[in-house]
Amino acid sequence: MSYNLLKGKRGIIFGALDANSIAWKTAERVHEEGGQFVLTNAPIAMRMGQINELAEKTGSQIIPADATSEEDLQNLVEKSMEILGGKLDFVLHSIGMSINVRKGRAYTDQKYDWTQKGTDVSAMSFHKVMQSLYKADAMNEWGSIVALTYMAAQRVFPDYNDMADNKAYLESIARSFGYFFGRDKKVRVNTISQSPTPTTAGQGVKGFDGFIAYAEKMSPLGNATAIDCANYTVTLFSDLTKRVTLQNLYNDGGFSNMGVSDAVMDHFISE
Ligand SMILES: NC(=O)c1ccc[n+]([C@@H]2O[C@H](COP(=O)([O-])OP(=O)(O)OC[C@H]3O[C@@H](n4cnc5c(N)ncnc54)[C@H](O)[C@@H]3O)[C@@H](O)[C@H]2O)c1
């Protein structure tokens, strides 16, 4: 169902790899709501992914950009404004990667050049994206910037590994840059803290199946899906949330405020 919430709005969507990606679902929903956008991903991901299909479906152009490269980001911002015919109203940062996670290195046995690469891709890239937008004065007033995060930034989830630290850093950047973006450009910056979701990045986390099943049983509304996240993001891009900023917003079926649920207790009660 479409509400035309993003009619006339323009933006950039990072991170659509395949049809499971949260960014992919968001692009589809933004398109349905009347928004126009440029799709971007790392050049290597484009070769593996199916982003052309999404571009065709949503009438979008694709500009490759490694989100760790300032040069790529400056080019992306400039070209996006040319293609879309003006300044931007929304940006989605939907990027995450840890080599330690991918290669099965324990949190207590990190290879630090991998850690650094993961931090650059997963967190500092958000600063780089915003700095590129800010310096180019590329955002319209009352625009909205959203990045995706996970609750391991606040609580311990051992197998989330160094991504927990990257997400804490990401959320802090949202607040710190959000101050300047709000004060100087009237742009809001928020993070959405999403339930475990079966995507390429999500399934890379050790024990993901157990993890997602546990979260489902703990959450009174069940896990938020990628489509739920896309819908929430649409509201944050719309004019209905104009003064929501510097927030970390949970889209998790209630998980983050739970202690224990009946469904989980049932596993531990012997009759
Ligand atoms: N899946 C989950 O359980 C879950 C839960 C909470 C938050 N998140 C977050 O949601 C976001 C999107 O992940 P997803 O679950 O849709 O997985 P995904 O694997 O579909 O998306 C991750 C994206 O990051 C991109 N990327 C990696 N390195 C990059 C680089 N150098 N430059 C540009 N792009 C790069 C990948 O190409 C990919 O498109 C991530 O920030 C992730 O941490 C995911």
The ligand as a Gaussian input file, in Angstrom:
#p B3LYP/6-31G(d) Opt

LIG

0 1
 N       20.756000      -8.559000       9.008000
 C       20.690000      -8.269000      10.301000
 O       20.460000      -9.130000      11.151000
 C       20.890000      -6.841000      10.749000
 C       20.407000      -6.438000      12.015000
 C       20.618000      -5.115000      12.419000
 C       21.301000      -4.244000      11.575000
 N       21.755000      -4.675000      10.361000
 C       22.493000      -3.729000       9.508000
 O       21.776000      -3.477000       8.317000
 C       22.699000      -3.006000       7.336000
 C       22.448000      -3.730000       6.014000
 O       22.809000      -5.076000       6.102000
 P       21.904000      -6.263000       5.533000
 O       21.523000      -7.103000       6.688000
 O       20.862000      -5.751000       4.619000
 O       22.991000      -7.137000       4.723000
 P       23.571000      -7.045000       3.233000
 O       24.735000      -7.982000       3.226000
 O       22.512000      -7.277000       2.239000
 O       24.086000      -5.521000       3.117000
 C       25.361000      -5.083000       3.528000
 C       25.851000      -4.175000       2.407000
 O       27.085000      -3.509000       2.740000
 C       27.740000      -3.319000       1.500000
 N       29.153000      -2.952000       1.660000
 C       30.140000      -3.687000       2.246000
 N       31.315000      -3.042000       2.114000
 C       31.063000      -1.870000       1.477000
 C       31.869000      -0.765000       1.060000
 N       33.194000      -0.746000       1.300000
 N       31.281000       0.258000       0.414000
 C       29.944000       0.261000       0.157000
 N       29.140000      -0.757000       0.523000
 C       29.687000      -1.809000       1.172000
 C       27.579000      -4.689000       0.873000
 O       27.945000      -4.705000      -0.506000
 C       26.111000      -4.947000       1.099000
 O       25.314000      -4.424000       0.058000
 C       24.094000      -3.199000       7.915000
 O       24.529000      -1.988000       8.508000
 C       23.832000      -4.223000       9.004000
 O       24.825000      -4.225000      10.015000
 C       21.537000      -5.938000       9.916000

